[in-house]
């Protein structure tokens, strides 16, 4: 099975990278862009796991390493292949 993990900054956390992209888009004439928030997408290939076990493992990985839970939120999708 495959897991897609989306990690984004929590609301209220300053996003300088997103602001830089927004300013660049405005410079290129894309004035309708009001706000840009940057994040990360991780794709994991999980083998020999039941879905419930995979969910617990993903939660654990995110909390221990993949996301800084003080300033970041995460969500994930599991797709069985």
C-alpha beads as a LAMMPS data file, in Angstrom:
LAMMPS data file: protein, C-alpha beads

81 atoms
80 bonds

1 atom types
1 bond types

-500.0 500.0 xlo xhi
-500.0 500.0 ylo yhi
-500.0 500.0 zlo zhi

Masses

1 110.0

Atoms # bond

1 1 1 0.000 0.000 0.000
2 1 1 1.025 3.587 -0.489
3 1 1 0.662 6.458 1.949
4 1 1 0.534 10.112 0.990
5 1 1 1.359 12.425 3.871
6 1 1 0.587 16.137 3.626
7 1 1 2.393 18.432 6.061
8 1 1 1.428 22.107 6.306
9 1 1 2.080 24.980 8.658
10 1 1 -0.636 25.542 11.235
11 1 1 -2.908 28.550 10.792
12 1 1 -1.326 31.639 12.296
13 1 1 2.257 30.470 11.698
14 1 1 4.214 32.878 9.500
15 1 1 5.056 31.363 6.090
16 1 1 7.916 33.342 4.500
17 1 1 8.338 30.809 1.684
18 1 1 4.664 31.112 0.780
19 1 1 4.899 34.908 0.846
20 1 1 7.917 34.832 -1.485
21 1 1 5.989 32.672 -3.955
22 1 1 2.980 34.977 -3.733
23 1 1 5.127 38.045 -4.424
24 1 1 6.761 36.297 -7.384
25 1 1 3.364 35.343 -8.789
26 1 1 2.240 38.972 -8.496
27 1 1 5.423 40.073 -10.284
28 1 1 4.539 37.678 -13.108
29 1 1 1.073 39.201 -13.389
30 1 1 -0.938 36.678 -11.392
31 1 1 -2.601 39.326 -9.247
32 1 1 -5.620 37.200 -8.370
33 1 1 -3.530 35.049 -5.993
34 1 1 -4.461 36.215 -2.515
35 1 1 -2.471 33.872 -0.286
36 1 1 0.067 31.064 -0.688
37 1 1 0.869 28.484 1.975
38 1 1 3.712 26.058 1.315
39 1 1 3.844 22.508 2.570
40 1 1 5.366 19.103 1.998
41 1 1 4.089 15.938 0.375
42 1 1 5.698 12.623 1.264
43 1 1 4.840 9.366 -0.471
44 1 1 5.676 6.148 1.325
45 1 1 5.474 2.595 0.061
46 1 1 4.402 0.377 2.956
47 1 1 4.709 -3.370 2.551
48 1 1 3.172 -6.237 4.477
49 1 1 0.939 -4.107 6.718
50 1 1 -2.740 -4.075 7.543
51 1 1 -4.450 -0.707 7.111
52 1 1 -4.957 -0.191 10.869
53 1 1 -1.302 -0.932 11.546
54 1 1 -0.252 1.394 8.724
55 1 1 -2.343 4.222 10.176
56 1 1 -0.754 3.818 13.604
57 1 1 2.715 3.649 12.060
58 1 1 2.148 6.791 9.969
59 1 1 0.828 8.708 12.988
60 1 1 3.903 7.657 14.953
61 1 1 6.336 8.593 12.145
62 1 1 4.743 11.999 11.732
63 1 1 4.770 12.801 15.439
64 1 1 8.348 11.582 15.972
65 1 1 10.111 12.750 12.799
66 1 1 8.217 13.891 9.740
67 1 1 6.242 16.829 11.157
68 1 1 7.098 19.439 13.745
69 1 1 3.765 19.189 15.539
70 1 1 4.345 22.460 17.390
71 1 1 4.003 24.453 14.149
72 1 1 2.812 21.914 11.567
73 1 1 -0.331 19.900 10.929
74 1 1 -0.371 16.648 9.018
75 1 1 -2.929 14.478 7.305
76 1 1 -2.549 11.357 5.237
77 1 1 -4.236 9.069 2.760
78 1 1 -3.627 5.370 2.400
79 1 1 -4.131 3.822 -1.014
80 1 1 -4.061 0.068 -1.287
81 1 1 -2.159 -1.074 -4.375

Bonds

1 1 1 2
2 1 2 3
3 1 3 4
4 1 4 5
5 1 5 6
6 1 6 7
7 1 7 8
8 1 8 9
9 1 9 10
10 1 10 11
11 1 11 12
12 1 12 13
13 1 13 14
14 1 14 15
15 1 15 16
16 1 16 17
17 1 17 18
18 1 18 19
19 1 19 20
20 1 20 21
21 1 21 22
22 1 22 23
23 1 23 24
24 1 24 25
25 1 25 26
26 1 26 27
27 1 27 28
28 1 28 29
29 1 29 30
30 1 30 31
31 1 31 32
32 1 32 33
33 1 33 34
34 1 34 35
35 1 35 36
36 1 36 37
37 1 37 38
38 1 38 39
39 1 39 40
40 1 40 41
41 1 41 42
42 1 42 43
43 1 43 44
44 1 44 45
45 1 45 46
46 1 46 47
47 1 47 48
48 1 48 49
49 1 49 50
50 1 50 51
51 1 51 52
52 1 52 53
53 1 53 54
54 1 54 55
55 1 55 56
56 1 56 57
57 1 57 58
58 1 58 59
59 1 59 60
60 1 60 61
61 1 61 62
62 1 62 63
63 1 63 64
64 1 64 65
65 1 65 66
66 1 66 67
67 1 67 68
68 1 68 69
69 1 69 70
70 1 70 71
71 1 71 72
72 1 72 73
73 1 73 74
74 1 74 75
75 1 75 76
76 1 76 77
77 1 77 78
78 1 78 79
79 1 79 80
80 1 80 81
